[in-house]
Amino acid sequence: MPLRYGKEFLMIPGPTNVPDEVLRAMHRPAIDIYEGPLLETTDYCLSGLKKLFRTDGKTYIYAANGHGAWDAALTNTLNRGDKILVLHSGLFAAGWGEASKLLNLNVEVMPGSWQAAVDPVKLEERLRQDAAHEIKAVLVVQVDTASGVWNDIAALRKAIDAAGHPALFMVDTIASLGCMPFEMDEWGVDVALTGSQKGLMSPPGLSFVAAGPKADKAHETADLRTNYFDWTFRQGPVHYQKYCGTPPEHMLFAFRKALEIVFEEGLEQVWQRHALLADATRAAVTEWAKGGGLEFNIEDPRNRSNSVTVVRLTDSKPEPLRTFTQEVCGVTIGGTIGELEDQGIRIAHMGHVNAVMLLGTLSAIELGMAKLGIAHGKGGVQAAIDYLGGAL
């Protein structure tokens, strides 16, 4: 018997839940793009991005998803034939590398694992081998939503510095910004990028790039620059240049409201909320895993992200469980993708999410496993409750 008739929960790793206030912010007429309130909205969003990225560098807004931000980062800083090093830890850094090939860049992938974070020691070793400094950029994701990994960006920066290598350090924070600590300037990140549709609680359709001084310098001689993505044009004096044409007004209204929500809660408090909900999820999965029917995808607990938890089912298929939670309970959880396709589930705990939503999701999963006969340890939801009770 379906029990889904009520407010349904969307607990997938993007797009995530959009707050009602953000939706309402879009419900207004279009306004002048050359003067007045829209200019102030742009200024607020660009300065708000600096607060999110924790940088004094320049910020840019694109009417594009995260893949557009990938192209913006590359085309504004590199030259045809440049060699880049992609740090593999799942699906998306590798995808960024594949996109780079279409720009006539020479792509090298540093081998990694779908079950582990990037190893800083191996990065340092590889860069030390590059005595001629042929590698012009190092690309990595902070969180990969396909594998569930969290990569230690500060440690990777230290590895680059220890090797004495001048490559640009580029970080994809699409699944981490607004969910986990990110310190662009403190950690020495040269280019960072993200999208609107995950931790930033806005509809898909905007992406953002932050560029530090080293990236600005590289931009001066980059020959991959394109009309739409070009930073120089977007720094022009006319407001529409910030968007290379008509601004995506209603998306900007939404994003501004999302920023206001983040800053009202406090960015550090947002990080802490995500950490608590992630730890509660991990407490539940740890109990479930004792039954032998499932396991964490990321082996080292220190490298599991606070954005999404990826669980592999060891003796059953995930679709019956996902169908049960959605059609019976009204809770949509993610399926695994890439190399892990059809092997497990992804429980997202990012963006506009609270304890009730998380505990309800865990309860739906535990109910589904019991109903479908999936081997699991009992008491996962109680473990999550106990964790939160002790942490608050």
TORKOL-4160 file (C-alpha; in steps of 0.2 Angstrom, whole numbers, padded with zeros to 4 digits, m for minus):
392
<pt num="1" X="0000" Y="0000" Z="0000"/>
<pt num="2" X="0008" Y="0017" Z="m0005"/>
<pt num="3" X="0012" Y="0029" Z="0009"/>
<pt num="4" X="0019" Y="0042" Z="m0002"/>
<pt num="5" X="0004" Y="0054" Z="m0002"/>
<pt num="6" X="0012" Y="0069" Z="0008"/>
<pt num="7" X="0028" Y="0080" Z="0005"/>
<pt num="8" X="0040" Y="0069" Z="m0005"/>
<pt num="9" X="0059" Y="0069" Z="m0002"/>
<pt num="10" X="0071" Y="0071" Z="m0015"/>
<pt num="11" X="0088" Y="0064" Z="m0008"/>
<pt num="12" X="0098" Y="0063" Z="m0024"/>
<pt num="13" X="0115" Y="0071" Z="m0027"/>
<pt num="14" X="0109" Y="0084" Z="m0038"/>
<pt num="15" X="0098" Y="0093" Z="m0043"/>
<pt num="16" X="0094" Y="0095" Z="m0024"/>
<pt num="17" X="0079" Y="0102" Z="m0015"/>
<pt num="18" X="0076" Y="0121" Z="m0019"/>
<pt num="19" X="0069" Y="0131" Z="m0004"/>
<pt num="20" X="0052" Y="0139" Z="m0007"/>
<pt num="21" X="0060" Y="0156" Z="m0004"/>
<pt num="22" X="0071" Y="0153" Z="m0018"/>
<pt num="23" X="0057" Y="0148" Z="m0030"/>
<pt num="24" X="0047" Y="0163" Z="m0024"/>
<pt num="25" X="0061" Y="0174" Z="m0028"/>
<pt num="26" X="0060" Y="0170" Z="m0047"/>
<pt num="27" X="0041" Y="0174" Z="m0047"/>
<pt num="28" X="0043" Y="0192" Z="m0052"/>
<pt num="29" X="0044" Y="0202" Z="m0069"/>
<pt num="30" X="0059" Y="0204" Z="m0079"/>
<pt num="31" X="0069" Y="0220" Z="m0076"/>
<pt num="32" X="0081" Y="0232" Z="m0085"/>
<pt num="33" X="0098" Y="0224" Z="m0088"/>
<pt num="34" X="0108" Y="0240" Z="m0090"/>
<pt num="35" X="0104" Y="0249" Z="m0074"/>
<pt num="36" X="0095" Y="0248" Z="m0057"/>
<pt num="37" X="0092" Y="0233" Z="m0046"/>
<pt num="38" X="0099" Y="0220" Z="m0057"/>
<pt num="39" X="0116" Y="0228" Z="m0056"/>
<pt num="40" X="0115" Y="0227" Z="m0038"/>
<pt num="41" X="0110" Y="0209" Z="m0039"/>
<pt num="42" X="0125" Y="0205" Z="m0049"/>
<pt num="43" X="0137" Y="0213" Z="m0037"/>
<pt num="44" X="0129" Y="0204" Z="m0023"/>
<pt num="45" X="0131" Y="0187" Z="m0031"/>
<pt num="46" X="0149" Y="0190" Z="m0037"/>
<pt num="47" X="0154" Y="0196" Z="m0019"/>
<pt num="48" X="0144" Y="0182" Z="m0012"/>
<pt num="49" X="0154" Y="0169" Z="m0022"/>
<pt num="50" X="0170" Y="0176" Z="m0015"/>
<pt num="51" X="0163" Y="0172" Z="0002"/>
<pt num="52" X="0158" Y="0155" Z="m0003"/>
<pt num="53" X="0175" Y="0151" Z="m0011"/>
<pt num="54" X="0185" Y="0160" Z="0002"/>
<pt num="55" X="0194" Y="0170" Z="m0010"/>
<pt num="56" X="0200" Y="0188" Z="m0015"/>
<pt num="57" X="0201" Y="0183" Z="m0033"/>
<pt num="58" X="0189" Y="0187" Z="m0047"/>
<pt num="59" X="0172" Y="0178" Z="m0049"/>
<pt num="60" X="0162" Y="0174" Z="m0064"/>
<pt num="61" X="0144" Y="0168" Z="m0067"/>
<pt num="62" X="0139" Y="0158" Z="m0082"/>
<pt num="63" X="0122" Y="0153" Z="m0089"/>
<pt num="64" X="0128" Y="0135" Z="m0090"/>
<pt num="65" X="0129" Y="0119" Z="m0079"/>
<pt num="66" X="0145" Y="0113" Z="m0072"/>
<pt num="67" X="0152" Y="0106" Z="m0088"/>
<pt num="68" X="0152" Y="0124" Z="m0094"/>
<pt num="69" X="0162" Y="0129" Z="m0079"/>
<pt num="70" X="0175" Y="0116" Z="m0084"/>
<pt num="71" X="0177" Y="0123" Z="m0101"/>
<pt num="72" X="0178" Y="0141" Z="m0094"/>
<pt num="73" X="0192" Y="0136" Z="m0082"/>
<pt num="74" X="0202" Y="0128" Z="m0096"/>
<pt num="75" X="0199" Y="0140" Z="m0110"/>
<pt num="76" X="0204" Y="0155" Z="m0100"/>
<pt num="77" X="0220" Y="0149" Z="m0094"/>
<pt num="78" X="0228" Y="0136" Z="m0106"/>
<pt num="79" X="0235" Y="0135" Z="m0124"/>
<pt num="80" X="0232" Y="0122" Z="m0137"/>
<pt num="81" X="0243" Y="0107" Z="m0135"/>
<pt num="82" X="0246" Y="0110" Z="m0116"/>
<pt num="83" X="0248" Y="0095" Z="m0105"/>
<pt num="84" X="0236" Y="0093" Z="m0090"/>
<pt num="85" X="0236" Y="0080" Z="m0076"/>
<pt num="86" X="0219" Y="0073" Z="m0071"/>
<pt num="87" X="0218" Y="0065" Z="m0054"/>
<pt num="88" X="0206" Y="0051" Z="m0055"/>
<pt num="89" X="0195" Y="0046" Z="m0040"/>
<pt num="90" X="0178" Y="0042" Z="m0048"/>
<pt num="91" X="0168" Y="0048" Z="m0063"/>
<pt num="92" X="0169" Y="0067" Z="m0064"/>
<pt num="93" X="0188" Y="0072" Z="m0064"/>
<pt num="94" X="0190" Y="0059" Z="m0078"/>
<pt num="95" X="0175" Y="0067" Z="m0087"/>
<pt num="96" X="0183" Y="0084" Z="m0085"/>
<pt num="97" X="0198" Y="0076" Z="m0093"/>
<pt num="98" X="0188" Y="0070" Z="m0108"/>
<pt num="99" X="0181" Y="0087" Z="m0110"/>
<pt num="100" X="0198" Y="0094" Z="m0111"/>
<pt num="101" X="0203" Y="0082" Z="m0126"/>
<pt num="102" X="0190" Y="0092" Z="m0136"/>
<pt num="103" X="0200" Y="0108" Z="m0133"/>
<pt num="104" X="0216" Y="0100" Z="m0141"/>
<pt num="105" X="0224" Y="0098" Z="m0124"/>
<pt num="106" X="0236" Y="0084" Z="m0120"/>
<pt num="107" X="0227" Y="0074" Z="m0106"/>
<pt num="108" X="0236" Y="0062" Z="m0094"/>
<pt num="109" X="0226" Y="0053" Z="m0080"/>
<pt num="110" X="0235" Y="0049" Z="m0064"/>
<pt num="111" X="0228" Y="0032" Z="m0060"/>
<pt num="112" X="0217" Y="0031" Z="m0045"/>
<pt num="113" X="0203" Y="0021" Z="m0038"/>
<pt num="114" X="0184" Y="0022" Z="m0037"/>
<pt num="115" X="0186" Y="0016" Z="m0018"/>
<pt num="116" X="0199" Y="0029" Z="m0013"/>
<pt num="117" X="0204" Y="0047" Z="m0013"/>
<pt num="118" X="0219" Y="0054" Z="m0023"/>
<pt num="119" X="0235" Y="0050" Z="m0015"/>
<pt num="120" X="0246" Y="0066" Z="m0012"/>
<pt num="121" X="0262" Y="0055" Z="m0011"/>
<pt num="122" X="0259" Y="0049" Z="m0029"/>
<pt num="123" X="0255" Y="0066" Z="m0035"/>
<pt num="124" X="0271" Y="0073" Z="m0028"/>
<pt num="125" X="0281" Y="0058" Z="m0036"/>
<pt num="126" X="0273" Y="0061" Z="m0053"/>
<pt num="127" X="0276" Y="0080" Z="m0053"/>
<pt num="128" X="0294" Y="0077" Z="m0048"/>
<pt num="129" X="0296" Y="0067" Z="m0063"/>
<pt num="130" X="0290" Y="0081" Z="m0074"/>
<pt num="131" X="0307" Y="0090" Z="m0073"/>
<pt num="132" X="0303" Y="0100" Z="m0089"/>
<pt num="133" X="0287" Y="0106" Z="m0081"/>
<pt num="134" X="0277" Y="0100" Z="m0096"/>
<pt num="135" X="0261" Y="0098" Z="m0085"/>
<pt num="136" X="0253" Y="0115" Z="m0086"/>
<pt num="137" X="0238" Y="0111" Z="m0074"/>
<pt num="138" X="0232" Y="0099" Z="m0061"/>
<pt num="139" X="0213" Y="0095" Z="m0061"/>
<pt num="140" X="0204" Y="0087" Z="m0047"/>
<pt num="141" X="0187" Y="0086" Z="m0039"/>
<pt num="142" X="0185" Y="0089" Z="m0020"/>
<pt num="143" X="0170" Y="0078" Z="m0020"/>
<pt num="144" X="0165" Y="0065" Z="m0033"/>
<pt num="145" X="0146" Y="0061" Z="m0032"/>
<pt num="146" X="0148" Y="0045" Z="m0041"/>
<pt num="147" X="0161" Y="0037" Z="m0029"/>
<pt num="148" X="0157" Y="0047" Z="m0014"/>
<pt num="149" X="0175" Y="0052" Z="m0011"/>
<pt num="150" X="0182" Y="0067" Z="m0003"/>
<pt num="151" X="0199" Y="0073" Z="m0008"/>
<pt num="152" X="0210" Y="0082" Z="0003"/>
<pt num="153" X="0213" Y="0098" Z="m0007"/>
<pt num="154" X="0225" Y="0106" Z="0006"/>
<pt num="155" X="0236" Y="0090" Z="0006"/>
<pt num="156" X="0236" Y="0090" Z="m0013"/>
<pt num="157" X="0242" Y="0108" Z="m0014"/>
<pt num="158" X="0256" Y="0103" Z="m0002"/>
<pt num="159" X="0261" Y="0089" Z="m0013"/>
<pt num="160" X="0262" Y="0101" Z="m0028"/>
<pt num="161" X="0273" Y="0113" Z="m0018"/>
<pt num="162" X="0284" Y="0099" Z="m0011"/>
<pt num="163" X="0288" Y="0095" Z="m0029"/>
<pt num="164" X="0291" Y="0113" Z="m0033"/>
<pt num="165" X="0280" Y="0112" Z="m0048"/>
<pt num="166" X="0272" Y="0128" Z="m0056"/>
<pt num="167" X="0256" Y="0120" Z="m0063"/>
<pt num="168" X="0240" Y="0128" Z="m0061"/>
<pt num="169" X="0229" Y="0119" Z="m0048"/>
<pt num="170" X="0211" Y="0118" Z="m0053"/>
<pt num="171" X="0197" Y="0111" Z="m0042"/>
<pt num="172" X="0180" Y="0106" Z="m0046"/>
<pt num="173" X="0169" Y="0110" Z="m0030"/>
<pt num="174" X="0152" Y="0107" Z="m0039"/>
<pt num="175" X="0147" Y="0094" Z="m0026"/>
<pt num="176" X="0156" Y="0102" Z="m0011"/>
<pt num="177" X="0154" Y="0121" Z="m0010"/>
<pt num="178" X="0142" Y="0125" Z="0003"/>
<pt num="179" X="0143" Y="0108" Z="0010"/>
<pt num="180" X="0161" Y="0106" Z="0016"/>
<pt num="181" X="0175" Y="0118" Z="0020"/>
<pt num="182" X="0184" Y="0125" Z="0005"/>
<pt num="183" X="0197" Y="0138" Z="0007"/>
<pt num="184" X="0203" Y="0144" Z="m0010"/>
<pt num="185" X="0216" Y="0156" Z="m0005"/>
<pt num="186" X="0222" Y="0148" Z="0010"/>
<pt num="187" X="0224" Y="0131" Z="0001"/>
<pt num="188" X="0233" Y="0139" Z="m0014"/>
<pt num="189" X="0219" Y="0134" Z="m0027"/>
<pt num="190" X="0222" Y="0144" Z="m0043"/>
<pt num="191" X="0205" Y="0140" Z="m0051"/>
<pt num="192" X="0189" Y="0134" Z="m0043"/>
<pt num="193" X="0172" Y="0131" Z="m0050"/>
<pt num="194" X="0155" Y="0125" Z="m0045"/>
<pt num="195" X="0137" Y="0124" Z="m0050"/>
<pt num="196" X="0120" Y="0131" Z="m0043"/>
<pt num="197" X="0111" Y="0114" Z="m0041"/>
<pt num="198" X="0119" Y="0105" Z="m0027"/>
<pt num="199" X="0124" Y="0113" Z="m0010"/>
<pt num="200" X="0119" Y="0130" Z="m0017"/>
<pt num="201" X="0101" Y="0126" Z="m0017"/>
<pt num="202" X="0096" Y="0134" Z="m0034"/>
<pt num="203" X="0089" Y="0127" Z="m0050"/>
<pt num="204" X="0101" Y="0120" Z="m0062"/>
<pt num="205" X="0107" Y="0132" Z="m0075"/>
<pt num="206" X="0121" Y="0143" Z="m0067"/>
<pt num="207" X="0139" Y="0139" Z="m0065"/>
<pt num="208" X="0153" Y="0149" Z="m0056"/>
<pt num="209" X="0171" Y="0151" Z="m0058"/>
<pt num="210" X="0184" Y="0159" Z="m0046"/>
<pt num="211" X="0201" Y="0164" Z="m0052"/>
<pt num="212" X="0217" Y="0168" Z="m0042"/>
<pt num="213" X="0231" Y="0179" Z="m0047"/>
<pt num="214" X="0241" Y="0165" Z="m0055"/>
<pt num="215" X="0226" Y="0160" Z="m0066"/>
<pt num="216" X="0224" Y="0179" Z="m0071"/>
<pt num="217" X="0242" Y="0179" Z="m0077"/>
<pt num="218" X="0240" Y="0163" Z="m0087"/>
<pt num="219" X="0224" Y="0171" Z="m0095"/>
<pt num="220" X="0235" Y="0185" Z="m0103"/>
<pt num="221" X="0243" Y="0172" Z="m0115"/>
<pt num="222" X="0229" Y="0159" Z="m0116"/>
<pt num="223" X="0225" Y="0155" Z="m0134"/>
<pt num="224" X="0210" Y="0144" Z="m0131"/>
<pt num="225" X="0199" Y="0159" Z="m0126"/>
<pt num="226" X="0182" Y="0159" Z="m0133"/>
<pt num="227" X="0169" Y="0173" Z="m0135"/>
<pt num="228" X="0157" Y="0167" Z="m0122"/>
<pt num="229" X="0168" Y="0161" Z="m0109"/>
<pt num="230" X="0182" Y="0175" Z="m0110"/>
<pt num="231" X="0186" Y="0183" Z="m0093"/>
<pt num="232" X="0193" Y="0199" Z="m0101"/>
<pt num="233" X="0176" Y="0202" Z="m0110"/>
<pt num="234" X="0167" Y="0198" Z="m0094"/>
<pt num="235" X="0177" Y="0211" Z="m0084"/>
<pt num="236" X="0171" Y="0225" Z="m0096"/>
<pt num="237" X="0162" Y="0241" Z="m0091"/>
<pt num="238" X="0145" Y="0237" Z="m0097"/>
<pt num="239" X="0134" Y="0226" Z="m0086"/>
<pt num="240" X="0128" Y="0214" Z="m0099"/>
<pt num="241" X="0146" Y="0209" Z="m0102"/>
<pt num="242" X="0146" Y="0200" Z="m0086"/>
<pt num="243" X="0135" Y="0188" Z="m0094"/>
<pt num="244" X="0141" Y="0190" Z="m0112"/>
<pt num="245" X="0124" Y="0195" Z="m0117"/>
<pt num="246" X="0107" Y="0195" Z="m0109"/>
<pt num="247" X="0109" Y="0190" Z="m0090"/>
<pt num="248" X="0099" Y="0175" Z="m0084"/>
<pt num="249" X="0089" Y="0187" Z="m0073"/>
<pt num="250" X="0077" Y="0175" Z="m0064"/>
<pt num="251" X="0091" Y="0162" Z="m0061"/>
<pt num="252" X="0100" Y="0177" Z="m0053"/>
<pt num="253" X="0085" Y="0181" Z="m0042"/>
<pt num="254" X="0085" Y="0163" Z="m0036"/>
<pt num="255" X="0104" Y="0162" Z="m0033"/>
<pt num="256" X="0104" Y="0178" Z="m0023"/>
<pt num="257" X="0090" Y="0172" Z="m0012"/>
<pt num="258" X="0100" Y="0156" Z="m0009"/>
<pt num="259" X="0115" Y="0165" Z="m0004"/>
<pt num="260" X="0105" Y="0175" Z="0008"/>
<pt num="261" X="0099" Y="0159" Z="0016"/>
<pt num="262" X="0117" Y="0152" Z="0017"/>
<pt num="263" X="0124" Y="0168" Z="0025"/>
<pt num="264" X="0109" Y="0169" Z="0037"/>
<pt num="265" X="0113" Y="0152" Z="0044"/>
<pt num="266" X="0132" Y="0156" Z="0043"/>
<pt num="267" X="0143" Y="0147" Z="0031"/>
<pt num="268" X="0153" Y="0138" Z="0045"/>
<pt num="269" X="0136" Y="0132" Z="0053"/>
<pt num="270" X="0131" Y="0126" Z="0036"/>
<pt num="271" X="0147" Y="0115" Z="0035"/>
<pt num="272" X="0143" Y="0109" Z="0053"/>
<pt num="273" X="0125" Y="0104" Z="0048"/>
<pt num="274" X="0131" Y="0094" Z="0033"/>
<pt num="275" X="0144" Y="0085" Z="0044"/>
<pt num="276" X="0131" Y="0080" Z="0057"/>
<pt num="277" X="0119" Y="0073" Z="0044"/>
<pt num="278" X="0133" Y="0064" Z="0035"/>
<pt num="279" X="0140" Y="0056" Z="0051"/>
<pt num="280" X="0122" Y="0051" Z="0056"/>
<pt num="281" X="0120" Y="0043" Z="0038"/>
<pt num="282" X="0137" Y="0034" Z="0041"/>
<pt num="283" X="0131" Y="0028" Z="0058"/>
<pt num="284" X="0116" Y="0020" Z="0050"/>
<pt num="285" X="0126" Y="0012" Z="0036"/>
<pt num="286" X="0139" Y="0005" Z="0048"/>
<pt num="287" X="0125" Y="m0004" Z="0057"/>
<pt num="288" X="0117" Y="m0010" Z="0041"/>
<pt num="289" X="0133" Y="m0017" Z="0034"/>
<pt num="290" X="0135" Y="m0029" Z="0049"/>
<pt num="291" X="0122" Y="m0039" Z="0040"/>
<pt num="292" X="0133" Y="m0043" Z="0025"/>
<pt num="293" X="0122" Y="m0037" Z="0011"/>
<pt num="294" X="0130" Y="m0020" Z="0009"/>
<pt num="295" X="0145" Y="m0009" Z="0011"/>
<pt num="296" X="0152" Y="0008" Z="0010"/>
<pt num="297" X="0160" Y="0012" Z="m0007"/>
<pt num="298" X="0174" Y="0022" Z="0000"/>
<pt num="299" X="0185" Y="0011" Z="0011"/>
<pt num="300" X="0194" Y="0024" Z="0022"/>
<pt num="301" X="0181" Y="0033" Z="0033"/>
<pt num="302" X="0192" Y="0049" Z="0033"/>
<pt num="303" X="0188" Y="0050" Z="0014"/>
<pt num="304" X="0169" Y="0049" Z="0014"/>
<pt num="305" X="0161" Y="0065" Z="0009"/>
<pt num="306" X="0149" Y="0075" Z="0019"/>
<pt num="307" X="0138" Y="0078" Z="0003"/>
<pt num="308" X="0133" Y="0060" Z="m0002"/>
<pt num="309" X="0136" Y="0043" Z="0004"/>
<pt num="310" X="0138" Y="0029" Z="m0009"/>
<pt num="311" X="0133" Y="0011" Z="m0004"/>
<pt num="312" X="0136" Y="m0004" Z="m0014"/>
<pt num="313" X="0124" Y="m0019" Z="m0012"/>
<pt num="314" X="0134" Y="m0035" Z="m0011"/>
<pt num="315" X="0120" Y="m0048" Z="m0015"/>
<pt num="316" X="0106" Y="m0039" Z="m0023"/>
<pt num="317" X="0101" Y="m0026" Z="m0036"/>
<pt num="318" X="0097" Y="m0008" Z="m0030"/>
<pt num="319" X="0082" Y="m0005" Z="m0042"/>
<pt num="320" X="0069" Y="m0014" Z="m0031"/>
<pt num="321" X="0075" Y="m0004" Z="m0016"/>
<pt num="322" X="0075" Y="0013" Z="m0025"/>
<pt num="323" X="0057" Y="0009" Z="m0032"/>
<pt num="324" X="0051" Y="0004" Z="m0015"/>
<pt num="325" X="0057" Y="0020" Z="m0006"/>
<pt num="326" X="0050" Y="0031" Z="m0020"/>
<pt num="327" X="0033" Y="0023" Z="m0024"/>
<pt num="328" X="0029" Y="0017" Z="m0007"/>
<pt num="329" X="0037" Y="0030" Z="0004"/>
<pt num="330" X="0039" Y="0045" Z="m0007"/>
<pt num="331" X="0058" Y="0046" Z="m0005"/>
<pt num="332" X="0069" Y="0047" Z="m0020"/>
<pt num="333" X="0087" Y="0041" Z="m0017"/>
<pt num="334" X="0100" Y="0040" Z="m0031"/>
<pt num="335" X="0106" Y="0025" Z="m0040"/>
<pt num="336" X="0125" Y="0022" Z="m0043"/>
<pt num="337" X="0133" Y="0028" Z="m0060"/>
<pt num="338" X="0148" Y="0026" Z="m0070"/>
<pt num="339" X="0159" Y="0011" Z="m0065"/>
<pt num="340" X="0147" Y="0007" Z="m0051"/>
<pt num="341" X="0131" Y="0008" Z="m0061"/>
<pt num="342" X="0117" Y="m0004" Z="m0055"/>
<pt num="343" X="0128" Y="m0009" Z="m0040"/>
<pt num="344" X="0121" Y="0002" Z="m0026"/>
<pt num="345" X="0113" Y="0017" Z="m0020"/>
<pt num="346" X="0118" Y="0035" Z="m0016"/>
<pt num="347" X="0111" Y="0044" Z="m0001"/>
<pt num="348" X="0112" Y="0063" Z="m0003"/>
<pt num="349" X="0113" Y="0074" Z="0012"/>
<pt num="350" X="0117" Y="0091" Z="0004"/>
<pt num="351" X="0110" Y="0108" Z="0002"/>
<pt num="352" X="0092" Y="0111" Z="0008"/>
<pt num="353" X="0091" Y="0096" Z="0020"/>
<pt num="354" X="0088" Y="0094" Z="0038"/>
<pt num="355" X="0087" Y="0080" Z="0052"/>
<pt num="356" X="0069" Y="0076" Z="0048"/>
<pt num="357" X="0072" Y="0073" Z="0030"/>
<pt num="358" X="0088" Y="0063" Z="0033"/>
<pt num="359" X="0080" Y="0052" Z="0046"/>
<pt num="360" X="0065" Y="0049" Z="0036"/>
<pt num="361" X="0075" Y="0044" Z="0021"/>
<pt num="362" X="0085" Y="0032" Z="0032"/>
<pt num="363" X="0069" Y="0025" Z="0039"/>
<pt num="364" X="0062" Y="0022" Z="0021"/>
<pt num="365" X="0078" Y="0013" Z="0016"/>
<pt num="366" X="0078" Y="0002" Z="0032"/>
<pt num="367" X="0060" Y="m0002" Z="0029"/>
<pt num="368" X="0063" Y="m0006" Z="0011"/>
<pt num="369" X="0077" Y="m0018" Z="0015"/>
<pt num="370" X="0067" Y="m0027" Z="0028"/>
<pt num="371" X="0052" Y="m0028" Z="0016"/>
<pt num="372" X="0063" Y="m0034" Z="0001"/>
<pt num="373" X="0074" Y="m0046" Z="0011"/>
<pt num="374" X="0090" Y="m0037" Z="0008"/>
<pt num="375" X="0103" Y="m0043" Z="0021"/>
<pt num="376" X="0106" Y="m0029" Z="0034"/>
<pt num="377" X="0110" Y="m0026" Z="0052"/>
<pt num="378" X="0096" Y="m0020" Z="0062"/>
<pt num="379" X="0095" Y="m0003" Z="0070"/>
<pt num="380" X="0103" Y="0008" Z="0057"/>
<pt num="381" X="0090" Y="0022" Z="0060"/>
<pt num="382" X="0092" Y="0021" Z="0079"/>
<pt num="383" X="0111" Y="0022" Z="0077"/>
<pt num="384" X="0108" Y="0038" Z="0067"/>
<pt num="385" X="0097" Y="0045" Z="0080"/>
<pt num="386" X="0109" Y="0040" Z="0094"/>
<pt num="387" X="0123" Y="0049" Z="0085"/>
<pt num="388" X="0113" Y="0065" Z="0083"/>
<pt num="389" X="0107" Y="0064" Z="0101"/>
<pt num="390" X="0125" Y="0063" Z="0107"/>
<pt num="391" X="0132" Y="0076" Z="0095"/>
<pt num="392" X="0119" Y="0090" Z="0098"/>
